[in-house]
């Protein structure tokens, strides 16, 4: 049975029970005290006898059919009224069901928007609308990500195919140059594929929880990237106290590496500086990476964490242009660890990235 039928039967049943209880009350407190037989017999007084006193059997014979009729009326009235009231109460549920069917069919643009109610159905519809908003944004982001990923992967593959066709049509062309360019294109495709895999792993939140100290990870990362920074005359300044977290050591290492690499690549001055600080703030461990550079507009910051977004106002070497996934990967790793990522322009220019993760 549907919910409306169940509610209708429930209303009618309660109404019938109330009617039976009312009749039982009449019997208990009224009819039971009426004598079964009584006849007025005046003695010693000449009073005419106009009739008999009402007796229980006569009252029951008269009252029972009418009581049965009232019960039938209550049953019909309860079923009709219950059906109407149940329909009015369940009308929002019908709209929610219709929205769920549309969402299941792939249409995420429909919203319920119950504005004329303030009850549990309103809370349910608002929660459902919020879920549809998130789903629509997530699907749009995934579609945009898939399109960008296809475009990025197609570029090195197209370069490789072009080089192979040139080498096949021109056998006398130097093979060393072709091999070198093929190697570069293949390396870029592999790096992009690995970045996409890390990004997908972070989005899924599949983690192995270990005890990791962000200060040690920052020192190891700075030591690894120091030769690369020295080639660009960038100074790496690593200081801070222990910052323990519980998380995936591999992903956390990738997060710190991406932040430091991004700070080095986008460091405009020739003698710039990348500052790496670790510490604790209440119940969170904090990692802060800042670099020197020109001022950043505030409206640019929200888009830096989107996949395949590259800064157009930065001077970078083409071989380190990247795929625009650095900060997107960082954000996915931070979310997978239940942390927060903050981007802010530096006081004297550049970018300050602050990561807060729950302490382990």
N, C-alpha and C positions, 0 to 999 in steps of 0.2 A: 504494500500500500504506500501511496505517496504521503509526504508530510502533511499535505492539506487534508487528506482523508483522515489521517490519524488525529490531527487537531480537531477536526469536525466531530469525530466520534468521541473524543475526550470531552469537548464542550457539551455535547448532548448527554453523555453519560453522567457528567457532574450535575447537569440540570435535572436529570431524572432522579439521581440520588437525593438532591435537595428537595424535590417534590415528594418523594417517598418519606423522607424524614419529616417533612411538614405534616403529611397525613398521619404518620405515626404519632406525632406530637398531639394532633387533634384527638386521636384515639386514646392515648394515655391520659391526657389531662382533661378530657371532656366526656367522651362517650362511655368510658368505663364506669363513670359515676352515675350514669342514667340507669334507673331500675329497669329490670327486664319486663315486669308487669306491675301496673299500678292503676287503680280505679278509684275515682272520688266517690265515696259513700257517706254523704252527710247524715248524721244521726241527731235526732232531737231538734233539728232546725229544718224548717220547710224551705229548702233551697233547691231550685231546679238543677238538674244535671245537664250541663251543656255539652259535655264530651268527656274524653278520657285524657289522662296525663300522658305526654309522649314517652314511649318506651324504647328500649335499646334496639329491639328487633326491627321496629318500624323505622327508626332513624337509619339503621344500617341498610335496610332495603332501599330507602330513598337516597342515602348518601353514596353508596358504593358505585352505582353507575356513573354518577356525576364525577366522582373521584377518578374513575377509570378514564372518563373523557378528558379530564384535566391532564392526566398523565400522558395520554396520547397527544394532546395538544402540546405539552411540554416537549415530548420527543420530536415532533415535527418542527416545532419552533427552534429547538436546540440544534437539530441538523441543519436547518436553513440558515439560522443565525451563525452557527459555527462555521458553515461553509463560506459565508460571506466574510466573517471576521478573519478567518484563516487566510482567505485570499488577499485581504487587505494587508495583513501582517507579513505575508510571504511574498508580496509583490517585489520588494527590493531584492530578494533572493533570486527571483526570475531574471532581473537585470544583471545580477552578478554572474549567474549561470550563462547568460547570453554572451557576456564579455569574456568569460572563460572559454567558451566554444570558439569565439572569434580568435582569441589568442592561440588556442590550440590549432586553428587552421592557418596560422601564420600572420594574422593581422594584429599588430601590437599598437596601432594608433588609437583604438577605441578606448574610451574611459567611461566609468560608471557615473561618477560625480553626483552622489546623493547629497544634495544641498538642503532639502526640506525635512530632514530627520536628524535627530540627535540621540541615537541609541546604538545597540550592538551592531546592527546592520550598517550604520554609518561608519563605525570603526572598521568593520570588515571591508567595506567598499573603499575607504581611504587607503587601507593597507594594500588592497589589491591594485588600486591605481598607482600607488608608489612602487609596487613590484613591477607593474607594466612599464613605468617610466625607466626603471633600472634595466629591465630586459631590453627595451627599445634602444636605450643608449649603449648597452653592451653589444647588442647585435650590430648596431651601426658602427661601433668601434671595431668589432671583429671584421666586418666587411671592408672597412677602410684599411685595416691592418693587412688583410689578405690581398687587397689590390696593391698596396704599397710593397708588400713582400714579393708579390709576383713581378712587379716592375723592377725591384732591386735585384732579384735573382736573374731576371731576363738579361740585364745589362752585361754581366760578366760572361754569361753563356753566349750572348750574341757576339761579344768581342772574340771569344775563343773560336766560334764558328767562322768569323770573318778572317781571322789569322790563319786558320787551317785552309780555307779556300784560297787565300793568297799564296800560301806555301805550296799548295797543290798546283796552282796555275803558273807559278813562277818558281820552278825547281832551282834556278840559279840564285835565288834570293838567299841571303845569309840565314842559316838555320838558327844560329845562336840568338839573334835578335827575336826571332819568332818564338823560340823556346822560352826566352826570358819574359816576353810579354804574356805568353800562355801561362807561365808559372804565376805571374802577378795576378792575372784574371782568375786563375783557379784558386789561388790563396784567398782572394777577396770573396769568392763564392763560398769557400769553406768557412771563413770567419763569419760571414753573414748567416750561414746555416747554423753554426754553433750558437750565435747570438740569439737566433730565433728559438732554438731548442731551450736555451737557458731562460728566455722570456716566457716560453710556454710552461716550463717547469715551475717558475715563480708564480705564474697566474694560477696554476692548479693547486699550489700550496702543498706539494708533496715534499715533506721535509724530514730529515733525520736530526733529532734534537741532541746536540752535544754542547759541552761547555766551551765557549769560545771567548777569548779576550780580544776585543777590538784594538787595543793598543798594540798587542803583538802582531796582529794582522796588518795594522797600519805601518809598523816598522818593517815588516817583511816586504810589503808592497813598495814602500819607498826605496828600500835597498835594491829591489829588482828593477825598478824604473829609473834609478839614479843615472845610469849611463845615458839613457834616452833623454832625460831632462838636461844633463850636462851638454849634450850636443846642441840643445836649443838655449843654452845659457840660462836655464831656469834653476833656481835654488829651492830645494825641498826642505822644509822646516817641520819636523815631527816632534811634538812634545805632548805631555799629558799623563794622566794616571790610568790605572787599570780600569777597563770598562767591560766587565763580564756580561755575556748574554748567553741564552740557551737557544741554539739554532743550528742550521746546516753550515758546517765550516766551509764547504766548497762554494756555496752561494754567497756567504758573507765575504769570502775572499774575492769573489767576482765583483761584489758590490763596491768594496773599497778600491779595487783595481780600476773599475770603470770611473769612479769619482776622481781618482788621482790622474788617470789618463786624460779625462775630460778637462781637468784643471790645467794640465800641461799643454794640451793641444790648443786650447782657447786662451792661452796667455799671450796677450799682444806685445807687451814690452820685451825688448831683447834681453834685458837683465831682470826678468820678472821673478816672482816668488809664489810658491804654492805652500800654504800653511795647513798642516794637518794637526788637529787637536782631538784628544779623547778625554773623557771624564764621565762623571756620574751626576745626575740631577734628580734627586728624590729616588723614585723607584725605577728610573730609566738610565740606561747607558747612552752616552752622547758621543757622536762622531761628527766633527765639523771640518769641512774642507773648503778653503778659500783661496782664490788666486787674484792676481793683479790684472788690471786691464781697464778699458774704457767704461763709462757709465752704461748701465743697461736700462732700457725703458721698462716700466712696471708691467705694461701690457704684454711684454714678450715672455715673462717668466712662466705663466700658466701653461704655455704651449711647449715648453722645453722638455717636459716629461712625456709628451706624446710620441709614439713610434714614428721613426723616419722623419723627425723634425730636426733640421740642421740650421744652426745659426748662419744667417747670410751676411752678418756684419763682422765676422771674425776672419782673420787671416790665418789660413792653415795650409800646410803642405798637402798636395794632392794625394800623396801616398798614405796619408793619415786622415783622409777626409771622413772615414767611417761611414756607417750606414744610418746614423741617426737613431741608434737603439741604446746608446749608453745610459742615459738617464731614464729611459723607459724600463730598462732591465733593473736599474737601481730601485725604481718605484715598485716594480712587481715583487722584488725580493723583500723590500721593506714591508709591503702589505702582507706578504706571506708570513712574516715574523711578527705581525700585529704591532708594527711600529708606525712612525710618522716621518714624512720627508718634507722639509721646508727649503724653499729657494728664496733668496733675498739678494738684492744688489749690495755690493760692498760699499762701505763708507767712502772710499776713495776710488771706486770703480771695481770692475770684476764681479765675480759671482761667489756667494757664500751658500754652501749646501750644508744643512744640518739634518742629521739622522738621529732619531731617538728610538731605541729599542728597549723592550722590557728587560730588566736586569735578570741574569740567571743566577 
